[in-house]
Amino acid sequence: MGESKRDQARKRAHERGTYPAPLSEGRSRNMRANRRADTKPEVALRSALHRMGFRYRKDLRLDLGDVKVRPDIVFTAKKVAVFVDGCFWHVCPKHGRQPTTNEWYWTPKLRRNIERDQRVNLALQAAGWRVVRLWEHEALTTAVATVVAAVQPDAEHASETSATSRQPRNQK
């Protein structure tokens, strides 16, 4: 079977020196396995919110002028955009670390990720959206509470949230 277009483009970038060559086939497989969407923390958060009765869109593209963004979870009616950021990719202050190999590539790449996150936050806020950014390492209960507070900021008591006030459909 021949090489895919992506593999061919990657090989040309290696040759030009604009993309690092993989250290090993194992490392290359590991990096290719990183997902853009549907990460374990994101899926766990969505599942918990869905069980609580919340309905949302996942990975919905929002066009905000010249900024296009795909939040992980979008509450369109409430205009809340939720991002579950990976500690490495978004340089978590607690777990993020500077790469020790191919720094010439990774340091600017990670800096661009941070700058993009800031641009996205500003564009969403300017368009009237509330932005929730969570780290992948945050406890699920904390993440759920943060999202619920953003979606239902006017609820004064826990009994006023959809999580506790809804009954299963088969019970009356």
Residue pairs with C-beta under 8 A, 6 or more apart in sequence:
3 11
10 19
13 19
14 20
14 21
19 105
20 101
20 102
20 104
20 105
20 106
22 28
22 31
23 101
34 86
34 89
37 58
37 59
37 70
37 72
39 84
39 86
39 136
41 84
41 134
41 136
41 137
41 138
41 143
42 72
42 73
42 84
44 140
45 73
45 82
45 84
45 134
45 140
45 143
45 144
45 147
46 56
46 58
46 72
46 73
48 140
48 143
48 144
49 56
49 73
49 144
49 147
49 148
52 144
52 148
52 161
52 162
52 163
52 166
53 162
53 163
53 166
54 75
54 147
54 148
54 151
54 162
54 163
56 73
56 74
56 75
56 76
57 73
57 74
57 75
57 76
58 72
58 73
58 74
59 70
59 71
59 72
60 70
60 71
60 74
60 76
61 68
61 69
61 70
62 68
62 69
62 70
62 71
62 74
62 81
62 124
62 129
64 123
64 124
64 126
64 127
65 123
67 119
67 120
67 123
69 81
69 120
69 123
69 124
71 81
71 82
71 83
71 124
72 82
72 83
72 84
73 81
73 82
73 84
73 147
74 80
74 81
74 82
75 81
75 82
75 151
78 130
78 150
78 151
79 128
79 129
79 130
80 129
80 130
80 131
80 132
80 147
80 150
80 151
81 124
81 129
81 130
81 131
81 132
82 132
82 134
82 147
82 150
83 117
83 131
83 132
83 133
83 134
84 134
84 135
84 136
84 143
85 92
85 117
85 133
85 134
85 135
85 136
86 92
86 136
87 94
87 95
87 96
87 135
87 136
87 137
88 95
88 96
88 97
88 110
89 110
89 113
90 96
90 113
90 114
90 117
90 135
91 110
91 113
91 114
92 135
92 136
92 137
94 135
94 137
95 135
95 137
96 110
98 106
98 107
99 106
99 107
99 110
117 133
120 131
121 131
121 133
124 131
125 131
130 150
132 146
132 147
132 150
134 143
134 146
134 147
138 146
148 161
148 163
152 160
152 161
152 162
155 161
158 164
159 165
